[in-house]
Structures are given as C-alpha cells and as structure tokens.
Amino acid sequence: MSQKLDSRSRAEFVAWSEPVCADLISERHERGTCACPETRQLLSAAQSRFWKALLSGDRHRFMPARRLVASIRVKANMAQPEIDAVDDEVLHDLSELVTARFLRTPAVARAYGQVLLEAALALGTMRGAEAMKTGQPPR
C-alpha cells in the first residue's frame, strides 16, 4: 500500500459511491431513533457530505462536516454510538460492494480498497480524539 492513490481513481470512487452512501445513510436513519423527519433529513444530508469529504481525502472539509453531524445529533438528543453505527454500516457495505463489483479488476479494487482503508483510519482517529475529549472509551 505504499503507492500513492491517484486522484483520478479517488474521484471515480467518490463519484459512484456518493449516491450509495447517501442511500445507506438515509435508510439507516429512517430505522434510527430520531423521530423528527426534518431532523433525519438534515442529519442524513450532513452525514452524506461528511462521507463524500472523507472518501475524497479532504480533511479540511470532513472535519467541519463531522462537527455539523455532531451538532445535529446533539440537538436531536441522539447518542454518538448511533452515528458510529451508521458510519460502520456504510464502511462495511462499501467494502462489500468494492469486493463484489470489482472482482475481475484487481487494480481498481485495490485502489478503492485503499480509499476505504484511509477512511477507516480517519474514523478511528476521530473516534479516539472524541473519546479523549469526553473521557469515554473509544467505540
């Protein structure tokens, strides 16, 4: 994994995964604890923007997007583990899609897998930082 991911591969991955992420996130929030439809829509849109920025590798956009998700979550009186569960599901489903969809093109699967590994690392880092701020164990 020492090779740098080229920007074209990343852009292609973000292009096809963006609507997938949005659908997964929206569907998951429909099954969640937030009772207000408008808040669910706001949260889904914010979390979708977060994932687009995260997969784009743009730390300058994904940190503010994550803060917006946190702000909406707090206003909706939702627990952080619910947001984390949505993120985990998105990461898992994207991994499965990459494996199934690009089985016959290992170079593409490897490049897209690298994007997902970077996303997982960034999520883990953010969760660790959040845990240190709150004094809670990382999720």
C-alpha positions in Angstrom: 0.0 0.0 0.0 3.0 2.3 -0.3 1.8 3.5 -3.7 0.0 6.9 -3.6 -3.6 6.7 -4.8 -4.0 8.7 -8.0 -6.6 11.5 -7.9 -8.5 10.0 -10.8 -9.1 6.7 -9.1 -10.2 8.5 -5.9 -12.5 10.8 -7.9 -14.1 7.9 -9.7 -14.6 6.1 -6.4 -16.2 9.1 -4.9 -18.4 9.6 -7.9 -20.0 6.2 -7.8 -20.0 5.8 -4.1 -21.6 9.2 -3.2 -25.2 8.1 -4.1 -24.6 4.7 -2.4 -23.5 6.4 0.8 -26.5 8.8 0.7 -29.0 6.0 0.3 -27.4 3.9 3.0 -27.3 6.8 5.4 -30.8 7.9 4.7 -32.1 4.3 5.1 -30.3 3.7 8.3 -31.6 7.0 9.8 -35.1 6.0 8.9 -34.7 3.0 11.1 -33.0 5.0 13.9 -34.2 6.8 17.0 -34.7 10.3 15.6 -38.4 10.9 15.5 -38.4 14.2 13.5 -38.4 13.7 9.7 -36.8 17.1 9.1 -34.0 16.4 11.6 -33.5 12.9 10.0 -33.2 14.6 6.6 -30.7 17.2 7.9 -28.7 14.5 9.7 -28.6 12.3 6.6 -27.5 15.2 4.3 -24.8 16.2 6.8 -23.5 12.7 7.2 -23.6 12.2 3.5 -21.5 15.3 3.0 -19.1 14.0 5.7 -18.7 10.7 3.8 -18.1 12.5 0.5 -15.4 14.6 2.1 -13.9 11.6 4.0 -13.7 9.5 0.8 -12.3 12.4 -1.1 -9.5 12.6 1.5 -10.2 16.2 2.1 -9.5 16.8 5.8 -10.4 20.5 5.5 -13.9 19.5 4.6 -14.6 16.3 6.5 -13.8 17.7 10.0 -16.3 20.6 9.7 -18.8 18.2 8.2 -18.2 15.9 11.2 -18.8 18.7 13.6 -22.1 19.5 11.8 -23.2 15.9 12.2 -22.3 16.1 15.9 -24.2 19.3 16.3 -27.4 17.9 14.7 -27.0 14.7 16.7 -26.9 16.7 20.0 -29.9 18.8 19.0 -31.8 15.6 18.2 -30.8 14.1 21.5 -29.2 11.1 19.8 -26.3 9.1 21.2 -22.9 9.1 19.4 -22.9 5.3 19.1 -25.9 5.6 16.8 -23.9 7.8 14.4 -21.0 5.5 14.7 -23.2 2.5 13.8 -24.3 4.3 10.6 -20.6 5.0 9.8 -19.7 1.4 10.4 -22.5 0.2 8.2 -21.5 2.5 5.4 -17.9 1.4 5.6 -18.9 -2.3 5.7 -21.3 -2.0 2.8 -18.9 -0.1 0.6 -16.2 -2.7 1.3 -18.6 -5.5 0.2 -19.6 -3.5 -2.9 -16.0 -2.9 -3.9 -15.2 -6.6 -3.5 -18.2 -7.8 -5.5 -18.2 -5.1 -8.2 -14.5 -5.1 -8.9 -13.7 -8.8 -8.5 -12.4 -9.0 -12.1 -10.4 -5.8 -11.9 -7.9 -6.2 -9.1 -6.1 -2.9 -9.7 -9.3 -0.9 -9.3 -10.4 -3.0 -6.3 -7.0 -2.4 -4.7 -7.2 1.4 -5.3 -10.8 1.7 -4.0 -9.8 -0.5 -1.1 -7.1 1.9 -0.2 -9.6 4.7 -0.1 -11.7 2.6 2.3 -8.7 1.9 4.5 -7.9 5.6 4.7 -11.5 6.3 5.6 -11.4 3.6 8.3 -8.2 5.1 9.7 -9.6 8.6 9.8 -12.8 7.4 11.5 -10.7 5.6 14.1 -8.6 8.6 14.7 -11.7 10.8 15.1 -13.3 8.4 17.5 -10.1 8.3 19.6 -10.0 12.1 19.7 -13.6 12.3 20.7 -13.1 9.7 23.4 -10.2 11.7 24.8 -12.3 14.8 24.9 -15.2 13.1 26.8 -13.1 10.7 28.9 -15.1 7.8 27.5 -13.5 4.7 26.0 -13.2 4.7 22.2 -16.0 3.0 20.3 
